[in-house]
Amino acid sequence: MGLSTTDLNTSGGSGLPKTLSPGNHLLKINGIYLDDYTFIPGAKNLMINVEGEPIEGFQGFFIDKNDESKGNYEGQIGRVKASQYAYADGETKTGIKIQRDRAIMMFLQNLCKTLGINDWFIAQDNLHDTVDDLIKAFNETADFQNRYLDFCVSGKEYLNKSGYTNFDLFLPKSEKGKYAFGEPDSGKVLTYDSNVHLIKAKVNDVVGFGDDDDDLSIPTKTSSDFSLD
């Protein structure tokens, strides 16, 4: 595969960036995966690959950089962490025991309920030895493709090595009966507020390079926001 000279425009040819920014968005899920968080042994981030609605005149990133025949994304894309902090076994300051796999499974259950595929989740009972296997099965067998949900996406700013502002995207905690995602027009999704849902970059907060590193962060605690209920 030779060098591509047609996939360099970060605005997608429409004045819009090819990647999502924090805010309220209508998104579909293209897949989920677990990413090891090396600063805490055994900790993992649950990552959600999302894509916005198709935009007329927009040319997104290639779906597969190694096979350009697969075409381009039709909407903006992003990698969003299910929680600002990594999932890990532990205990909160108030003495609540945290089980990494249980927390991840509870998030997935809430996601399946919202997508209307909870029957799939129930059917997975005792079929998988590890949470990694369960996530793999979701990607391969769950009917989640092209099902759009309303999302509120939080973010932490950082400056890449070129001096441009990028975002480490994550889902915010639920608050007052409002959640990070929900069925379209359900009225149950948080309204994005930059004063609440955006962490501004510090002067020396420079990490990553371009699109490939937009999910880097260094959490200082683990997730305890198990459920959207």
N, C-alpha and C positions, 0 to 999 in steps of 0.2 A: 504494500500500500504506500503510495507516494504522499508527499506533503500536500495537504489540502489548502487551497487559497480561497475557498468559498465559505469557510465556517469561522471567520475571524471577527465578524461584526457583532459586538456584544449587544447591540440594540435591535438585532433581528430585522433590520431594514424598515422598521415601522416607528422608530423613535422610542420603543419600549426595550428595556433590558431583557435578556433571554432568561434571566433567573428571577425568582420571586423575591420580594422584599416583605418585611413584616407588615401585617395589615389584615383586613377581612377579605377572604378570597373564596370563590367557588372552585373546588378542586376535586380531581379524581386521583385515586391511588394507583400507581403503577407497580408497586411492590414494597415490601418491607424487609428489613434485615437487621441482624444483631451485629454490633460493632464492639469489639473488645476495648475497654477503657483501661489502658495499661497502668495508670497511676494508682489504681486500686485493684489488687489481685481478685480475679473472678468477676469484676464489675463489667457491665455491658450497657451500651446505649442502644435503644430500639429506634432505628431510623426508618422514616417513611418517605419514599420517593413519590412526590406529588407533581401534578401537572394541571395548569389552569385550562379554561375553556379555549377552544380554537379562536385565533384572532386573524381576521382578514388581513392579508398582506404581510403577515408575520412569518419569519423564517427562524425557527428555533434551532437549538443545537442538534447535531446528528444523533439519532437514536442509538447508533452503534458506530463509534469512531473508526472501528476496524472494518466496517461493512457499510459504506455510504449508500448502498442500494436500498437499505431499509428506510431511507428518508430522514426527515427532520421532525422534531416535536412540533405540534401545531399550536402549542401554548407555552407560557412560561413554566419553567420547572424549578424544583427546589428539593433539597434534602432537609427534612424537618425531624428533629428529635422528639420522641413521644413525651419526654420530660426534660426540663432544663438540666437535671442532674442524672448521673448514671444510676442504673439499678444495681444494687449490691445487697448481700446479706448483711444484717447489722441490727442496730437498735437506735431509736430516736432518743433525743434528750429527755423525753417524758417516759421512756422505758418501753415504748412499743416495739415489739420485735418486727423486723423487716425481712421478708423472704424474697430474694431476687426473682426467682421463677414465678412465684405466686403473683407478685406485683406485675410482671410482664404479662402473665396470663389474664389478669383482671383487666388490664388495658385492652388486650386483644378481644376479650369478651365484650367490653363496652363498644369497641369499634365494630364488631360483628353485629351487635344489636342495632347500632345506628345504621349500618349498611343494609339491614334487613336480611342478614344471612346467619342468624343465631342458630338455626338448625344445623348448619355446617359445624359450628363450634361445639355444640352438644354431641354431635356424631363423632368427634375426635376423642371422646372419653376413653382413656386407657390404650390408645393406639400408638402413642409416641413415648419414647424413653427419655427424651430431653426436650427442653424448650426450643432448642435449635431445630430439632426435628419438626416441632409443631409449627414454627415459623416457615420452614421449608414447605410443609404441607399446605399452609395458607396460600403461599405464592403459586403452588402448582395445582391446587384443587378447589380453592374457595372462589365463589362467583362474585368477585369484587370489581372486576374490570368495568370501566366506563360508568361507574356509579358515582355521581357527584355529590359532595357534601359541602355545607358551609363550614369554613374554618376561620378561627382567629389565630393568627400566627405571630408569636413573639419573636424577638431577636436581640442579639448582642452584636453591636457594631465592632468591627476591627478593620484596621488598615492593612491592605495587602502590601507586598514588597514594592509594588508600583505606586503606592500612595493612594490607591482608590479604596473607598469604603465598601466593605462586604459585610455580610451578616451571617452569624451563627444562628440558625433558625430553630425554634423549639415551641412546643405547645404550652400555653400558660395553664396554671391551676384553675379549677372551677371556682366560681365566686357567686354567692347569692342566687343560686339556681340557674346560673349561666355557665356554659361549658365551652371547651376549646373547639369542639366540632359538633355538628348536628345535622339533621335532615334540612334540605334547602327550605328557606322561608318558615322554619319552625319557631323562630323567635327565641330559641334556647341557647344561642351562641353569643359569647362575649362580644361586645363592641370594642374594637381595637382602640386603645388610648396610648399614644406614644409616651405619656407621662408614667404609665403603668407597665406597658408591655415592651418597651424598648430600653435597652441598657446602652448608654452612649459610650463610645470608644474613649479610652484615656490616651493621653499623648504618646505613651510608650507601648500602647496595646497594638503591636504589629505582628500578625501571624499570617501564615498561609500564602498561597500564591495562586491567584485565579480561581476558576470554578472547582478544581479538583480538591481544594482544601477548605471549602466553605463550611465544613461541619466540625472544624477543630474548636475545642474549648477545654478549659481546665476547671471542672466543677469542684467545689469545696465541700460538698456533702452529697448524700445519695437521695434518690427520690423516695418520698413517702406518700405522694399523692396517688394512691392506688387506683381509686375509682372515681368515675364521673358522677356517681350517685350522691 
